[in-house]
Amino acid sequence: MSTRLTRRRALRGLGLAAVPALMPGVLQLRTDEVVLSGCASITESGRYVLDGNLDCLEVLADNVRVDGRGYAVNGETTISGSRVSITDIVLTKGGRITDSSRVSIADSRVVGHPGDQYDPLSQFVLADSTRCEVRNTSFFIFESESVVLRRTTQTRFESCTLISPVVLTLTDSHRNEFVDCEFLTEDFLVRLVRSNRNLFRQNLADGGGPGFQLRDSHRNRFVENEVDILIAGFELAGSDRNAIHKNVVTTGLLAHGVTLEDSHRNRLIQNDLCGVSQQPVVESGGSTGNTVRNARC
């Protein structure tokens, strides 16, 4: 597992992380690259590059590559296409990826913006999309939800840092992967609603809690995650056949390690729950057939 940032260290660095690069360097264009400016709308395949901040960015074509060169999109960013690659960019008002496949975002930053307190905005949304990838990208959202997947499948987040009041929500989203990421918050971390067969491996979840909350979600796998939380590390309700293996959970506030309510045939194997302040595993609501074989303290 990679070296981890503590929540305090991560928050200290956010002031720098939220500021776009001011001196990205001298622009050297390939002969097949197009410079974007203003409020850019991409409607044709090709290679594109920034030589300054954009007012907004819209990608409506397939087979597109955008090199942000450290510059920022100050307005809305929307993507609806296939085989779209975006690197080294700052999205200052989040982003929307809809009806897309094979969209890749790498080496970038997403900085959220305050929304209406009565109707908060989800800052980075993938909806009705498949086979997308987000790598080495940080998300810092001031309020509301950070990353939301809706009806999204086979998408992978790797080596990302997500910080917000509600870090990550999956709704009706299946077979996605989150590997070597950091989920940091004072409030809620990861929520799965009607989402099946997702994988969370070697992530750090640090915050209020619960760390991973499942509602009507089945056959998900949680392997070798570190959960440092005030409330339950894992909270399952109406969720069956999930695998929770080799995780380390530390809790406070008289909290439990794993709670199972009306949840059946889940497997809790070799988890280290020695840092849990109350009963490590609690079954209620008629839960049956769960296998619990965790590490001895």
C-alpha positions as CSV (number, residue, x, y, z in Angstrom):
1,M,0.0,0.0,0.0
2,S,1.3,3.4,-0.9
3,T,2.4,6.1,1.6
4,R,-0.6,7.8,3.0
5,L,-1.3,11.5,3.8
6,T,-3.0,12.2,7.1
7,R,-6.2,14.3,6.9
8,R,-4.4,17.3,8.6
9,R,-1.5,17.2,6.1
10,A,-3.9,16.9,3.1
11,L,-6.0,19.8,4.3
12,R,-2.9,22.0,4.8
13,G,-1.9,21.4,1.2
14,L,-5.3,22.2,-0.3
15,G,-4.6,26.0,-0.6
16,L,-1.8,25.2,-3.1
17,A,-3.6,22.3,-4.8
18,A,-6.6,24.5,-5.6
19,V,-4.6,27.1,-7.4
20,P,-4.0,26.6,-11.2
21,A,-0.4,26.6,-12.4
22,L,0.6,30.2,-13.2
23,M,3.6,29.5,-15.4
24,P,3.0,26.2,-17.3
25,G,5.9,27.0,-19.7
26,V,6.5,27.7,-23.3
27,L,3.9,26.1,-25.6
28,Q,5.3,23.8,-28.3
29,L,2.7,22.6,-30.7
30,R,2.6,19.5,-32.8
31,T,1.5,20.0,-36.3
32,D,-1.8,18.2,-35.6
33,E,-2.7,20.0,-32.4
34,V,-5.4,22.7,-32.1
35,V,-5.2,25.5,-29.5
36,L,-8.3,26.0,-27.4
37,S,-9.4,29.3,-26.1
38,G,-12.5,31.1,-24.6
39,C,-15.5,28.9,-24.2
40,A,-14.3,25.9,-26.2
41,S,-16.7,23.4,-27.8
42,I,-15.0,20.3,-29.4
43,T,-17.1,18.8,-32.2
44,E,-14.4,17.0,-34.2
45,S,-11.9,14.3,-33.4
46,G,-8.3,15.4,-32.9
47,R,-5.6,16.6,-30.5
48,Y,-6.2,19.8,-28.6
49,V,-4.0,21.9,-26.2
50,L,-4.5,24.8,-23.8
51,D,-2.2,27.9,-23.8
52,G,-4.3,29.7,-21.2
53,N,-7.3,29.3,-19.0
54,L,-10.7,28.5,-20.6
55,D,-14.1,30.0,-19.8
56,C,-15.7,26.6,-20.3
57,L,-15.1,23.3,-22.1
58,E,-17.5,21.0,-23.9
59,V,-16.5,17.8,-25.6
60,L,-19.1,16.4,-28.1
61,A,-16.9,14.3,-30.3
62,D,-15.2,10.9,-30.2
63,N,-11.4,10.2,-30.4
64,V,-10.4,13.4,-28.6
65,R,-7.2,14.2,-26.7
66,V,-6.8,17.4,-24.6
67,D,-3.6,18.4,-22.9
68,G,-4.4,21.0,-20.3
69,R,-0.7,21.9,-19.6
70,G,-1.7,22.9,-16.1
71,Y,-4.3,25.5,-17.1
72,A,-7.8,25.8,-15.7
73,V,-11.4,25.6,-17.0
74,N,-13.1,28.4,-15.0
75,G,-16.6,27.5,-16.1
76,E,-18.5,24.3,-16.8
77,T,-16.9,21.2,-18.2
78,T,-19.1,18.6,-19.9
79,I,-18.1,15.5,-21.8
80,S,-20.3,13.3,-24.0
81,G,-18.2,11.1,-26.3
82,S,-16.1,8.0,-26.6
83,R,-12.3,7.5,-26.3
84,V,-11.7,11.0,-24.8
85,S,-8.5,11.6,-23.0
86,I,-7.9,14.7,-20.8
87,T,-4.6,15.3,-18.9
88,D,-3.0,17.9,-16.7
89,I,-6.0,20.2,-16.3
90,V,-7.8,22.1,-13.4
91,L,-11.6,21.9,-13.4
92,T,-12.7,24.7,-11.1
93,K,-16.4,23.9,-11.4
94,G,-16.3,20.2,-11.4
95,G,-17.4,18.3,-14.4
96,R,-20.1,16.1,-16.1
97,I,-19.5,13.0,-18.0
98,T,-22.7,11.6,-19.6
99,D,-23.6,8.9,-22.1
100,S,-19.9,8.3,-22.6
101,S,-17.4,5.4,-22.8
102,R,-13.6,5.1,-22.4
103,V,-13.2,8.7,-21.1
104,S,-9.9,9.1,-19.3
105,I,-8.9,11.9,-16.9
106,A,-5.3,11.9,-15.5
107,D,-2.9,14.0,-13.5
108,S,-5.5,16.7,-12.9
109,R,-7.3,18.6,-10.2
110,V,-11.0,19.1,-9.6
111,V,-11.9,22.1,-7.3
112,G,-15.5,22.4,-6.4
113,H,-17.5,25.6,-6.1
114,P,-20.3,26.6,-3.6
115,G,-23.8,25.9,-4.8
116,D,-27.2,26.8,-3.6
117,Q,-27.4,25.7,0.1
118,Y,-31.0,24.5,-0.5
119,D,-30.1,22.6,-3.7
120,P,-26.4,21.6,-3.5
121,L,-24.8,20.5,-6.7
122,S,-22.9,17.2,-7.2
123,Q,-19.5,18.5,-8.3
124,F,-18.1,15.6,-10.5
125,V,-20.7,13.3,-12.0
126,L,-20.4,10.2,-14.3
127,A,-23.8,9.2,-15.5
128,D,-24.9,6.5,-18.0
129,S,-21.3,5.9,-18.8
130,T,-18.9,2.9,-19.0
131,R,-15.3,1.9,-19.1
132,C,-14.0,5.3,-17.9
133,E,-10.8,5.9,-15.9
134,V,-9.6,8.6,-13.5
135,R,-6.0,8.4,-12.4
136,N,-3.7,10.5,-10.2
137,T,-6.3,13.2,-9.8
138,S,-7.4,15.2,-6.7
139,F,-10.9,16.3,-5.8
140,F,-11.4,19.1,-3.3
141,I,-15.1,20.1,-2.9
142,F,-16.0,22.8,-0.4
143,E,-19.6,21.6,0.2
144,S,-22.1,18.9,-1.0
145,E,-21.0,15.8,-2.9
146,S,-17.7,15.2,-4.4
147,V,-17.8,12.3,-6.9
148,V,-21.1,10.7,-8.0
149,L,-21.6,7.7,-10.2
150,R,-25.1,7.1,-11.6
151,R,-25.8,4.1,-13.8
152,T,-22.1,3.8,-14.5
153,T,-20.2,0.6,-15.1
154,Q,-16.7,-0.8,-15.3
155,T,-15.1,2.6,-14.4
156,R,-11.8,2.8,-12.5
157,F,-10.4,5.4,-10.1
158,E,-6.8,4.8,-9.2
159,S,-4.4,6.9,-7.0
160,C,-6.9,9.7,-6.4
161,T,-7.6,11.9,-3.4
162,L,-11.2,12.8,-2.7
163,I,-12.0,15.4,0.0
164,S,-15.6,16.8,0.6
165,P,-18.5,16.5,3.0
166,V,-19.8,13.5,1.1
167,V,-16.9,11.9,-0.6
168,L,-18.3,9.3,-3.0
169,T,-21.7,8.0,-3.9
170,L,-22.6,5.1,-6.3
171,T,-26.2,4.7,-7.3
172,D,-27.3,1.8,-9.6
173,S,-23.6,1.5,-10.6
174,H,-21.9,-1.8,-11.1
175,R,-18.4,-3.4,-11.6
176,N,-16.5,-0.2,-10.8
177,E,-13.1,-0.2,-9.1
178,F,-11.4,2.1,-6.6
179,V,-7.8,1.3,-6.0
180,D,-5.2,3.1,-3.9
181,C,-7.3,6.2,-3.3
182,E,-7.8,8.4,-0.2
183,F,-11.3,9.3,1.0
184,L,-11.0,12.2,3.5
185,T,-13.9,14.1,5.2
186,E,-15.3,15.2,8.5
187,D,-18.7,13.8,7.5
188,F,-19.7,10.9,5.2
189,L,-17.4,8.8,3.1
190,V,-18.5,6.1,0.7
191,R,-22.1,5.3,-0.1
192,L,-23.4,2.5,-2.3
193,V,-27.1,2.4,-3.2
194,R,-28.4,-0.5,-5.3
195,S,-24.8,-1.0,-6.6
196,N,-23.3,-4.4,-7.1
197,R,-20.0,-6.1,-7.8
198,N,-17.8,-3.0,-7.2
199,L,-14.2,-3.4,-5.9
200,F,-12.5,-1.2,-3.2
201,R,-8.9,-2.2,-2.7
202,Q,-6.1,-0.7,-0.7
203,N,-7.9,2.7,-0.1
204,L,-7.7,4.9,3.0
205,A,-11.0,6.1,4.4
206,D,-10.6,8.8,7.1
207,G,-13.4,10.8,8.5
208,G,-16.7,10.9,10.4
209,G,-18.4,7.8,9.0
210,P,-19.5,5.3,8.4
211,G,-16.6,4.5,6.2
212,F,-18.5,2.3,3.7
213,Q,-22.3,2.4,3.8
214,L,-24.2,-0.1,1.7
215,R,-27.9,0.0,1.0
216,D,-29.4,-2.9,-1.1
217,S,-26.0,-3.5,-2.6
218,H,-24.7,-7.0,-3.3
219,R,-21.5,-8.9,-4.1
220,N,-19.2,-6.0,-3.6
221,R,-15.6,-6.6,-2.5
222,F,-13.6,-4.6,0.1
223,V,-10.0,-5.7,0.4
224,E,-7.1,-4.3,2.4
225,N,-8.6,-0.9,3.0
226,E,-7.6,1.2,6.0
227,V,-10.6,2.7,7.8
228,D,-10.1,5.3,10.5
229,I,-13.5,6.5,11.5
230,L,-15.7,7.9,14.3
231,I,-18.7,5.7,13.4
232,A,-18.9,2.1,12.1
233,G,-16.3,1.1,9.6
234,F,-18.8,-0.8,7.5
235,E,-22.5,-0.5,7.6
236,L,-24.6,-2.9,5.6
237,A,-28.4,-2.8,5.3
238,G,-30.3,-5.1,3.0
239,S,-27.0,-6.1,1.4
240,D,-26.0,-9.6,0.7
241,R,-23.0,-11.7,-0.4
242,N,-20.4,-8.9,0.0
243,A,-16.8,-9.8,0.8
244,I,-14.9,-7.8,3.4
245,H,-11.4,-9.1,3.6
246,K,-8.2,-8.0,5.3
247,N,-9.3,-4.5,6.2
248,V,-8.0,-2.5,9.2
249,V,-10.7,-0.6,11.0
250,T,-10.2,1.9,13.9
251,T,-13.2,3.6,15.4
252,G,-14.2,6.1,18.1
253,L,-17.3,7.3,19.9
254,L,-18.2,3.8,21.1
255,A,-18.6,2.6,17.6
256,H,-18.7,-0.9,16.1
257,G,-16.5,-2.3,13.3
258,V,-19.1,-3.8,11.1
259,T,-22.9,-3.6,11.4
260,L,-25.2,-6.0,9.5
261,E,-28.9,-5.2,9.3
262,D,-31.2,-7.6,7.3
263,S,-28.0,-8.6,5.4
264,H,-27.2,-12.2,4.6
265,R,-24.3,-14.5,3.5
266,N,-21.6,-11.8,3.7
267,R,-18.1,-12.9,4.4
268,L,-15.9,-11.0,6.9
269,I,-12.5,-12.7,6.8
270,Q,-9.1,-11.7,8.4
271,N,-10.1,-8.1,9.2
272,D,-8.2,-6.4,11.9
273,L,-10.9,-4.9,14.1
274,C,-8.7,-4.6,17.2
275,G,-8.9,-0.8,17.1
276,V,-12.7,-0.9,17.4
277,S,-14.0,0.7,20.5
278,Q,-17.2,-1.5,20.9
279,Q,-18.3,-4.9,19.6
280,P,-16.4,-5.6,16.4
281,V,-19.4,-7.1,14.5
282,V,-23.1,-6.6,15.2
283,E,-25.9,-8.5,13.4
284,S,-29.5,-7.4,13.6
285,G,-32.8,-7.3,11.7
286,G,-32.8,-11.0,11.0
287,S,-29.4,-11.2,9.4
288,T,-28.4,-14.8,8.6
289,G,-25.7,-16.9,7.1
290,N,-22.9,-14.4,7.5
291,T,-19.3,-15.8,7.9
292,V,-17.2,-14.0,10.5
293,R,-13.6,-15.1,10.9
294,N,-11.5,-12.0,11.7
295,A,-8.1,-11.6,13.2
296,R,-7.7,-12.2,16.9
297,C,-6.7,-9.3,19.1
